[in-house]
Amino acid sequence: MLPRLMSSLPEGNIFKICGFFFMSKTLFQRVEIEIRKVKPMKRYLFPILAFIPAPFLYFYLEYAFATSATYPWFLVPLSVLYFALTGYFSKEYRVTSLLLWNLGSLGLSFLFAHFFLVNDSEYYQPFGEHFMIVYTWLLMIVAELFVRHVVKYYNENVRVKK
């Protein structure tokens, strides 16, 4: 019965590849339809950028340089570049898709932090490691949404008037 139901799905459906099937239009099907509307190159750049565990990388590099008594001067410009690029490439996606992809990034950040970050309670005082990762993640989300808003405003209002 399962192969017959799966064969009735349209070709190229991501759920057919995974072995799942849904008869109604779920959230994941809407995201898949939304991904198909975006231009091919930009279709893949945003999910790749959004799924990078940036909060983990930030604290990993910061802690590595803090133990060597040097300041990682490149972290702030790289972070700005990261959320600027991610915000620019997210202009074709909905905010819910942006949040879903970045939740994956938060999950990867927690996973990598569990295995690779040192349990140094003094370094993350007074809140702790997990709170700092979530806080950094929220700051990056707000920055991505801001860049996304500026790019959409420019494309809709400024570019049209020229």
N, C-alpha and C positions, 0 to 999 in steps of 0.2 A: 504493500500500500504506500509506503514512504517513497519509493522511487517513482511511482506514478504521480504522486502529489508534487514531487520536486521537478518532474519533467514538465509539469504544467506551468512552472514559473518561467518568466522571460529569460532569454539567453543573457549571460553576462551578469546575472544577479549575484551580488556578493553573498547573499544568504545561501544560494545554491552551492557555492564553493565551500562555505563553512559547514554545510549540512543542516542548516536551520531553514525553516520556512514559516512565513507569517502570511496570513490571508488578508489582514487589514493593513492600512498604511501606518506603520509605527514610526517612532521617532528616528530609528536607525534608517528606515527607508527614506524618510524625508532628508536626512543628512546625505544619503547616497545620491538622491536626485539632485540635491543642491550642489554636490561635488561635480556632477556631470555638466552643470551649467557654466562652470568656471573654465577659463582658457586652459589648455593642456599643461603648459609649464607651471602656471600659477596654481594649478590644481594640486600639484604634488609639493610645491615649496612650502606652503603654509602648514600642512600637517607635519612635515619634517621639522620645520622650525619650532612649531608649537609643542612638539613632543620631546624636544631636548630638555633634559632636567637642569635647567638654568639655575634654580636656587641651590641645588646641590653643588654644581660646578663653582658657583660663586663662593660658597663657604669652604669648599675643598681647597680651592686656590688661596683664599684668604688665610685659612689656617696654616697651609703649607708655607706661605711666605711669612706669616707671623712668627712661626717657630724659628725661622732663619733671621729674624730681626730686620727684615726689609719690608717696605710697603709695596704691595702690588699696584702700582700706579695705573696699570692697564685695565683693571677690573671695571672701573666706572665707565670709561669710554666703550669697552666691549659690551657692557650691560645696556648702555644707551643704544648702541648699534643693534644689539639683539632685539630689543623691544620695538625699535623703529622699523626694522625689517619685518618683524612678525606683524606689527600693526599695519604696515603697508600691504603686505600680502593677504591680510585678513579682510580687506575692504569688500571683497565679493561674498564673504561668508556671513552668516547670521551670528549674533552675539552668543546664542546657545551653542553653536558649533565651536566658536572660539573658546567658550568655557569648558566644553566637553574635551577638546583636545588638550587644553591646559590642565585639566584635572588628571589626565594621563601623565602629564609632565610632573605634577605634584606627587602622584603615586610612584613614579620612577625616582623622584628625588628622595622620598622616604625610604624606598628600597635600597638605593645606593648609599644613603646616609647611614642606614643600619649596618651595612657591611664595610664601608670605606672611611667614614668619619670617626675620629677618635672621640671617646667619651670623656671629654674634658669639661667638667661642670663649671669650672671657673671661667672658661672662655665664653660660655653662653649665658652667663649670669645676667639678670635675675630670672629670666623666663625659661630658658632651656632650649635645647637643640631643635625640637619639633616646632615650637612656637616661632623660632627665628626663620625656619624654612617656610612655614605658612605665611609669615609676615612678608618675607621677601617675595614669595609667590604672588601675594595680593598686590604688592607694589608694582610688580611687573605686569600683572593683569590690568591694573588701572592705567599704567603707562601705555600698554598696547591699545586699550580702548580709547585713550586720548589721541594717540597717533592715528588710529582708525577713523575717529571722528573728524580730525583735521583733514585727512586725505579725502574722505567722502565729501566734506564741505567744499574743499577746493575743487573737486571734480564736478560737483553739482552746481556750484554758484560762480566761482571765479572763472573757471575754464569755459563755461557756457557764455559768459558775457564778452569774452575776447573774440 
